[in-house]
């Protein structure tokens, strides 16, 4: 038996071991490695590299080794011509997935290889479409809007020529996604109208119903995510209800390319509801969906450890859970639950350490620093808060498609921190980064919050007219999209300039109780008490006593002497002094040992 036959036998043995119940993966990988070491011809060697690369890709976290073997396979198969076209496309597809998941290698060689296969390889349209989507994603990561749009247009043209309406819709919706993410603007009306026409055309065929629902979900969620980015809370409700209604209880089997599976789509719908609840300061609704997301995400992650999935599926679930933990942490900061905030941060760091590759940590480290900065503000540890916000700025990847908005958002919080301490020189330096031209490309929600900052500054510097003008703009913005907290803070700031009546304050007074935001509760209740006392309310009456009691509860809750003991015995309290370096060393030892 020659070396080529031995290698093929070892590959057959590796596949048999992989498909056993239970699978013997270590032995399968050993067989494939043994096959690679044999002195075989180029064709056999390429197949050995491909199979070993696939095993490492799906069943290990050794991305570098997986990429090396897949690259060797791809290079050899490229020289073999059309004979190995399918296997070659599978190899470059897995390399692209690894790049998207890891983002730690030069993008140009991968982009060139993908484009070559897309333009020159024929006969495998599903694989070609997959490579197109991967190239669009890599172009998005690389902030190459021209390259992303070019591939979208190519996919649209090829799908239209083949009369493949479903794929044409996918590419058209992907084009709107690129517009939202890279251009931060609405797509042209003619593009949206064309998508609507194609969806109506698909509705005529009952056989396409299952796939059509997934395509509709993709379209609606793409729009919904951009609306939340812009802070369009009220106008997003109809789309949010549409997503909720379209969720079903069973897994739908769809052949070929699809956007999200049933489990992922359910999680995505939940995280959209959480985002809406946070924007509208509805902690009760947020906590309800938080528990649902954590349960379903943990179930999905556990399932995927036993049923290998492409990295994109696992990455989607991980990022949904991380985003949910982040929003819950923000809610806990406002509700003065610092022990739960630190638990959320610990869970985020654990997920970063458990996940394969540095992508999660690289993306969420600025967010974690921001949360810790907020918590330090509530502890009145302003020096620590400043360091956390500055650290968050340093952690932000400037090439991230959302970096401009993130940087402005962190600078906004840093400016508030300086202004609260009357560090005016530091405030002026940061406020210079928040001028209208410099935040022109940011979300409307952020712009409205910057107006509130400038209004507060105008009040402190006795510029009453400027303050009034800015407050009116903030009130109009917040009314339009139900930014209850922003509206309440603007109204309370108004009360410092001129008198307001009880009818004006009552909505904020009532809402504050549901928000669990003790800063707004204390301020609004104090103002409301002053107004009703001036109107002749009995100081010893039931209403005044109830308002005073709520004030006292919030005052005690916000008291640093009450907050600090809640975290004094927690090992994770050390994270409040983590500004750079390895945060995993600060995790409790029992937790850290679980991550090894």
C-alpha positions in Angstrom: 0.0 0.0 0.0 1.5 3.3 -1.1 1.5 6.5 1.0 -1.5 8.0 -0.8 -3.7 5.0 0.0 -2.5 5.0 3.6 -3.5 8.7 3.8 -6.9 8.1 2.3 -7.5 5.2 4.8 -6.5 7.5 7.7 -8.9 10.2 6.4 -11.7 7.5 6.2 -10.9 6.4 9.8 -11.0 10.1 10.9 -14.4 10.5 9.5 -15.6 7.3 11.0 -14.4 8.4 14.4 -16.0 11.8 14.0 -19.4 10.4 13.2 -19.5 7.8 15.9 -22.0 8.2 18.7 -20.4 9.5 20.8 -17.8 11.0 18.5 -14.1 10.4 19.2 -12.8 13.7 18.1 -9.3 13.6 19.5 -8.6 10.3 17.8 -10.2 11.7 14.6 -7.8 14.7 14.7 -4.9 12.4 15.4 -5.7 10.4 12.3 -6.0 13.5 10.1 -2.7 14.8 11.5 -1.0 11.5 10.7 -2.3 11.6 7.2 -0.8 15.1 6.7 2.6 13.9 7.7 2.8 11.2 5.0 4.7 11.7 1.7 1.7 12.0 -0.7 1.0 13.7 -4.0 -0.4 17.3 -4.1 -4.0 16.2 -4.5 -4.0 13.9 -1.5 -2.0 16.3 0.6 -4.6 19.1 -0.2 -7.4 16.8 0.9 -5.6 15.9 4.1 -5.0 19.6 4.9 -8.6 20.4 4.2 -10.0 17.6 6.4 -7.7 18.5 9.3 -8.5 22.2 8.9 -12.2 21.4 9.0 -11.8 19.3 12.2 -9.8 22.0 13.9 -12.3 24.6 12.6 -15.4 22.9 14.0 -14.2 21.1 17.0 -11.3 23.1 18.5 -10.4 26.7 19.3 -7.0 26.4 17.6 -7.8 29.0 15.0 -4.3 29.7 13.8 -3.6 26.0 13.1 -7.0 25.6 11.4 -6.3 28.6 9.2 -2.8 27.3 8.3 -4.1 24.0 7.1 -7.1 25.5 5.3 -4.8 28.0 3.6 -2.4 25.2 2.5 -5.4 23.2 1.1 -6.8 26.3 -0.7 -3.4 27.2 -2.3 -2.9 23.6 -3.5 -6.4 23.3 -4.8 -6.1 26.6 -6.6 -3.4 25.0 -8.7 -5.6 22.0 -9.4 -8.1 24.0 -11.4 -11.9 23.3 -11.7 -11.4 19.7 -10.5 -11.3 20.9 -6.9 -13.5 24.0 -7.2 -16.1 22.9 -4.6 -13.5 21.9 -2.0 -11.5 25.1 -2.7 -14.6 27.3 -2.1 -15.3 25.5 1.2 -11.7 26.1 2.3 -11.8 29.8 1.5 -15.3 30.1 3.1 -14.0 28.7 6.4 -10.9 31.0 6.2 -13.3 33.9 5.8 -15.4 32.8 8.8 -12.2 32.6 10.9 -11.3 36.1 9.9 -14.7 37.5 10.7 -14.6 35.7 14.1 -11.0 36.5 14.9 -10.2 39.7 12.9 -6.5 39.2 13.7 -5.0 38.8 10.2 -4.6 41.0 7.2 -7.9 41.3 5.4 -6.6 42.0 1.8 -5.5 38.5 0.9 -8.8 37.0 2.1 -10.8 39.7 0.2 -8.8 39.1 -3.0 -9.3 35.3 -2.8 -13.0 35.6 -2.1 -13.5 38.0 -5.0 -11.5 35.7 -7.3 -13.7 32.7 -6.5 -16.9 34.8 -6.8 -16.0 36.2 -10.2 -14.4 33.1 -11.8 -15.8 29.9 -10.3 -19.1 28.6 -11.8 -21.5 25.8 -11.0 -21.9 26.2 -7.3 -24.3 29.1 -6.9 -25.2 28.6 -3.2 -21.5 28.5 -2.3 -20.9 31.6 -4.4 -23.7 33.5 -2.6 -22.2 32.5 0.7 -18.8 33.8 -0.3 -20.5 37.1 -1.4 -22.1 37.6 2.0 -18.8 36.8 3.7 -17.0 39.3 1.5 -19.6 42.0 2.2 -19.2 41.4 5.9 -15.4 41.6 5.7 -15.7 44.8 3.7 -18.0 46.2 6.5 -15.4 45.2 9.1 -12.7 46.9 7.0 -14.9 50.0 6.6 -14.8 49.6 2.8 -18.2 50.9 1.9 -17.4 50.9 -1.9 -16.3 47.3 -1.8 -19.4 46.3 0.2 -21.8 48.1 -2.1 -20.1 46.6 -5.2 -20.6 43.1 -3.9 -24.2 43.8 -3.0 -24.9 45.1 -6.5 -23.1 42.1 -8.0 -25.2 39.7 -5.9 -28.4 41.6 -6.9 -27.6 41.4 -10.6 -26.7 37.7 -10.5 -29.8 36.8 -8.5 -32.1 38.8 -10.8 -30.5 37.2 -13.9 -31.2 33.8 -12.4 -34.7 34.8 -11.4 -33.9 33.9 -7.8 -36.2 36.3 -6.0 -35.3 35.1 -2.5 -31.5 35.7 -2.9 -32.2 39.0 -4.7 -34.1 40.1 -1.6 -31.3 39.0 0.7 -28.8 41.0 -1.2 -31.0 44.0 -1.4 -31.7 44.0 2.3 -28.0 43.5 3.0 -27.4 46.6 0.9 -29.7 48.6 3.3 -27.8 47.1 6.2 -24.5 48.4 4.7 -26.2 51.8 4.3 -27.3 51.9 7.9 -24.0 50.6 9.4 -21.4 52.4 7.2 -23.2 55.5 5.9 -25.5 56.0 9.0 -28.3 57.1 6.8 -31.6 55.9 5.4 -31.4 53.9 2.1 -32.9 55.5 -1.0 -36.7 55.2 -1.3 -36.5 53.3 -4.6 -34.5 50.5 -2.9 -37.1 50.1 -0.1 -39.9 50.2 -2.7 -38.2 47.5 -4.7 -37.8 45.3 -1.7 -41.5 45.7 -0.9 -42.4 44.7 -4.5 -40.3 41.6 -4.4 -41.8 40.5 -1.0 -45.3 40.9 -2.5 -44.2 38.7 -5.5 -43.0 36.0 -3.1 -46.3 36.1 -1.1 -48.1 34.8 -4.2 -46.3 31.4 -3.8 -47.4 29.4 -0.7 -44.3 27.2 -1.0 -42.1 30.2 -0.2 -44.0 31.1 3.0 -41.4 29.9 5.5 -38.5 31.5 3.7 -40.5 34.7 3.2 -41.1 35.0 7.0 -37.3 34.8 7.6 -36.7 37.4 4.9 -39.3 39.7 6.4 -37.7 39.3 9.8 -34.3 40.2 8.3 -35.7 43.3 6.7 -37.6 44.5 9.8 -34.8 43.8 12.2 -32.3 45.7 10.0 -34.6 48.7 10.1 -35.4 48.3 13.8 -31.7 48.2 14.8 -31.1 51.5 13.0 -34.1 53.1 14.5 -32.9 52.2 18.0 -29.4 53.5 17.1 -31.1 56.8 16.2 -33.2 56.7 19.3 -36.6 56.4 17.5 -38.3 54.7 20.4 -41.9 55.6 19.7 -41.8 55.2 15.9 -40.2 51.7 16.3 -43.1 50.2 18.2 -45.0 49.0 15.2 -42.0 47.1 13.9 -41.3 45.7 17.4 -44.8 44.3 17.6 -44.5 42.9 14.1 -41.3 41.0 15.2 -43.1 39.6 18.3 -46.1 38.4 16.3 -43.9 36.6 13.8 -42.1 34.4 16.4 -43.3 30.8 16.3 -42.7 27.9 18.6 -41.2 25.3 16.3 -38.0 25.2 14.2 -38.7 25.8 10.5 -36.7 23.8 8.0 -35.4 25.9 5.2 -33.0 24.6 2.5 -30.1 26.8 1.4 -29.1 30.2 2.9 -31.2 31.7 5.6 -30.7 34.7 7.9 -31.3 33.4 11.5 -32.6 30.1 13.0 -35.6 30.0 15.2 -33.6 30.1 18.5 -31.4 33.0 17.3 -34.4 35.0 16.0 -36.3 34.6 19.3 -33.2 35.9 21.2 -32.9 38.8 18.7 -36.5 39.8 19.3 -36.0 39.7 23.0 -32.9 41.9 22.9 -34.8 44.4 20.8 -37.5 44.5 23.5 -34.8 45.0 26.1 -33.3 47.9 24.1 -36.7 49.5 23.8 -37.3 49.1 27.6 -34.0 50.6 28.5 -34.6 53.6 26.2 -38.0 54.2 27.8 -36.6 53.5 31.3 -38.9 50.6 31.9 -36.9 48.3 34.3 -39.7 45.9 34.9 -40.0 45.0 31.3 -36.2 45.0 30.9 -35.8 42.4 33.7 -38.5 40.2 32.2 -36.8 39.9 28.9 -33.4 39.8 30.5 -34.2 36.5 32.2 -35.6 35.1 29.0 -32.5 36.0 27.0 -30.1 34.5 29.6 -32.0 31.3 29.8 -32.4 30.8 26.0 -28.8 32.0 25.3 -27.3 29.6 27.8 -29.4 26.7 26.4 -28.3 27.5 22.9 -24.6 27.8 23.8 -24.8 24.5 25.7 -26.4 22.9 22.6 -23.8 24.3 20.3 -20.9 22.9 22.3 -22.3 19.4 21.4 -23.5 20.2 17.9 -20.8 22.1 16.1 -21.9 25.3 14.3 -20.2 27.8 12.1 -18.6 30.5 14.3 -21.1 33.1 13.1 -24.0 31.3 14.8 -22.2 31.1 18.1 -20.9 34.7 17.8 -24.4 35.9 17.3 -25.7 34.2 20.5 -22.6 35.4 22.5 -23.1 39.1 21.4 -26.8 39.0 22.1 -26.1 37.8 25.6 -23.3 40.3 26.2 -25.5 43.2 25.0 -28.2 42.0 27.3 -25.9 41.9 30.3 -24.6 45.3 29.5 -28.1 46.8 29.4 -29.1 45.1 32.6 -25.9 46.5 34.2 -26.9 50.0 33.2 -30.4 49.4 34.7 -28.9 48.2 37.9 -26.6 51.2 38.2 -29.6 53.6 38.0 -31.6 51.4 40.4 -28.7 51.6 42.9 -28.0 47.9 42.9 -24.2 47.9 42.7 -23.8 44.3 43.8 -25.9 43.2 40.8 -24.0 45.6 38.5 -20.7 44.0 39.4 -22.2 40.6 38.9 -23.3 41.6 35.4 -19.8 42.9 34.7 -18.2 39.7 36.1 -20.5 37.6 33.8 -19.5 39.7 30.8 -15.8 39.2 31.6 -16.3 35.5 32.1 -18.0 35.3 28.7 -15.1 37.2 27.1 -12.6 34.7 28.6 -14.6 31.6 27.7 -15.3 32.6 24.1 -12.8 31.5 21.5 -10.7 34.4 20.2 -10.4 38.0 21.5 -13.3 39.5 19.5 -15.8 39.7 22.4 -13.3 41.3 24.7 -12.0 43.7 22.1 -15.6 44.8 21.3 -17.0 45.0 24.8 -14.0 46.2 26.9 -15.0 49.9 26.3 -18.6 49.1 27.3 -17.4 47.4 30.5 -15.2 50.4 31.4 -18.2 52.7 30.8 -20.4 50.7 33.2 -17.7 50.7 35.9 -17.3 54.5 35.4 -21.1 55.0 35.9 -21.0 52.9 39.1 -18.0 54.9 40.4 -20.1 58.1 39.8 -22.8 56.7 42.1 -20.1 55.9 44.7 -18.9 59.5 44.3 -15.5 58.1 43.3 -15.1 60.7 40.6 -11.3 60.2 40.1 -12.0 56.5 39.4 -14.9 57.4 37.1 -12.7 59.7 35.0 -10.1 57.0 34.7 -12.7 54.4 33.6 -14.1 56.8 30.9 -10.7 57.6 29.6 -9.8 53.9 29.6 -13.0 53.3 27.6 -11.9 55.8 25.0 -8.5 54.1 24.8 -10.1 50.7 24.4 -12.3 51.8 21.5 -11.2 50.5 18.1 -11.1 53.6 15.8 -11.9 51.3 12.8 -15.1 50.1 14.4 -18.1 51.2 12.3 -19.7 52.6 15.5 -16.5 54.1 16.9 -17.6 57.8 16.2 -20.8 57.4 18.2 -19.1 55.4 21.0 -16.3 58.0 21.3 -18.9 60.9 21.5 -21.0 58.9 24.0 -18.0 58.3 26.4 -16.9 62.0 26.0 -20.4 63.0 27.0 -20.2 61.0 30.2 -16.7 62.3 30.9 -18.0 65.9 30.4 -20.8 65.3 32.9 -18.3 64.0 35.4 -16.1 67.1 35.1 -19.1 69.4 35.2 -20.5 67.8 38.3 -17.1 68.5 40.0 -16.9 72.0 38.5 -13.6 71.1 36.9 -14.2 73.7 34.2 -10.8 73.5 32.4 -11.2 69.8 31.9 -14.9 70.3 30.9 -14.0 72.8 28.2 -11.4 70.4 26.8 -13.9 67.6 26.5 -16.9 69.8 25.5 -14.8 70.9 22.5 -15.1 67.3 21.2 -18.9 67.5 21.4 -19.6 70.6 19.2 -22.3 70.2 16.6 -20.0 69.7 13.6 -18.1 67.0 15.4 -21.1 65.0 16.4 -23.1 65.6 13.1 -22.8 61.9 12.2 -23.9 60.6 15.6 -27.3 59.4 16.6 -30.2 61.8 17.4 -30.5 60.4 20.9 -26.8 61.3 21.6 -27.3 64.8 20.1 -30.3 65.3 22.4 -28.3 64.3 25.5 -25.5 66.7 24.4 -28.0 69.5 24.3 -29.0 68.7 27.9 -25.4 68.8 28.9 -25.0 72.2 27.3 -28.2 73.4 28.9 -26.9 72.5 32.3 -23.7 74.2 31.6 -25.6 77.3 30.5 -27.5 77.3 33.8 -24.3 77.0 35.9 -22.8 80.0 34.0 -26.0 82.1 34.3 -26.9 82.0 30.6 -30.6 81.7 31.2 -31.9 82.4 27.7 -29.5 79.9 26.1 -30.4 77.4 28.7 -34.2 77.9 28.0 -33.6 77.5 24.3 -31.7 74.2 24.7 -34.2 72.8 27.2 -37.1 73.5 24.8 -35.2 71.6 22.1 -34.6 68.7 24.4 -38.2 68.6 25.5 -39.4 68.5 21.8 -36.9 65.7 21.0 -37.8 63.6 24.0 -41.6 64.1 23.5 -41.3 62.9 19.9 -39.8 59.6 20.8 -40.8 59.0 24.5 -37.4 59.5 26.1 -39.0 59.7 29.5 -35.9 60.1 31.5 -34.5 62.8 29.2 -37.8 64.6 29.3 -38.0 64.4 33.1 -34.5 65.7 33.6 -35.1 68.6 31.1 -38.3 69.5 32.9 -36.6 69.4 36.3 -33.8 71.6 35.0 -36.5 74.0 33.8 -37.8 74.3 37.3 -34.5 75.9 38.4 -35.0 78.8 35.9 -38.7 79.6 36.3 -41.8 78.3 38.1 -43.6 75.1 36.9 -47.0 74.0 38.1 -48.0 70.6 39.5 -49.6 69.5 36.2 -46.3 69.9 34.5 -44.3 68.0 37.1 -46.9 65.3 37.8 -46.1 63.0 34.8 -42.4 62.9 35.7 -43.4 62.5 39.4 -45.6 59.5 38.5 -43.2 57.9 36.0 -40.2 58.2 38.3 -41.7 55.7 40.7 -41.8 53.0 38.0 -38.3 53.9 36.6 -36.5 52.9 39.8 -34.2 55.8 39.0 -33.6 57.3 42.5 -31.9 60.5 41.1 -35.1 61.4 39.2 -37.3 60.2 42.1 -35.5 62.4 44.7 -35.5 65.5 42.4 -39.0 65.2 41.1 -40.5 64.4 44.6 -38.7 67.3 46.2 -40.0 69.7 43.5 -43.5 68.2 43.7 -43.6 68.6 47.5 -42.5 72.2 47.2 -45.2 73.0 44.6 -48.1 71.3 46.5 -47.0 73.0 49.8 -47.0 76.3 48.0 -50.5 75.5 46.7 -51.8 75.1 50.3 -51.5 71.3 50.9 -51.6 70.3 54.5 -47.9 69.7 55.6 -49.2 66.9 57.8 -51.5 65.5 55.2 -51.3 62.1 53.7 -50.1 63.2 50.3 -47.2 65.4 51.6 -46.2 62.6 54.0 -46.2 60.0 51.2 -44.1 62.2 49.0 -41.6 62.9 51.8 -41.4 59.2 52.6 -40.5 58.4 49.0 -37.9 61.1 49.0 -36.3 59.7 52.2 -36.1 56.2 50.7 -34.3 57.5 47.6 -32.1 59.8 49.6 -31.0 56.8 51.8 -30.6 54.6 48.7 -28.3 57.1 47.0 -26.3 57.7 50.1 -22.7 56.4 49.6 -22.7 55.1 53.1 -25.6 52.9 52.1 -24.2 51.9 48.7 -20.7 50.9 49.6 -21.5 48.2 52.2 -23.5 46.4 49.4 -20.2 45.6 47.6 -17.7 45.7 50.4 -17.4 42.0 50.8 -17.5 41.1 47.0 -14.3 40.0 45.4 -15.3 41.7 42.2 -15.2 45.1 43.9 -11.5 45.1 42.7 -12.8 45.7 39.2 -13.7 49.3 40.2 -9.9 49.9 40.2 -9.3 48.1 36.9 -8.3 50.7 34.2 -6.0 48.7 32.0 -4.1 45.4 31.9 -5.6 41.9 32.3 -9.0 42.1 34.1 -9.3 38.3 34.4 -6.7 38.3 37.2 -9.2 40.3 39.3 -12.0 37.8 39.0 -12.6 35.6 42.1 -10.3 32.6 42.1 -13.2 30.1 42.0 -14.7 31.8 39.0 -11.3 32.2 37.3 -10.5 28.5 37.8 -13.7 27.6 35.8 -12.3 29.5 32.8 -9.1 27.5 32.5 
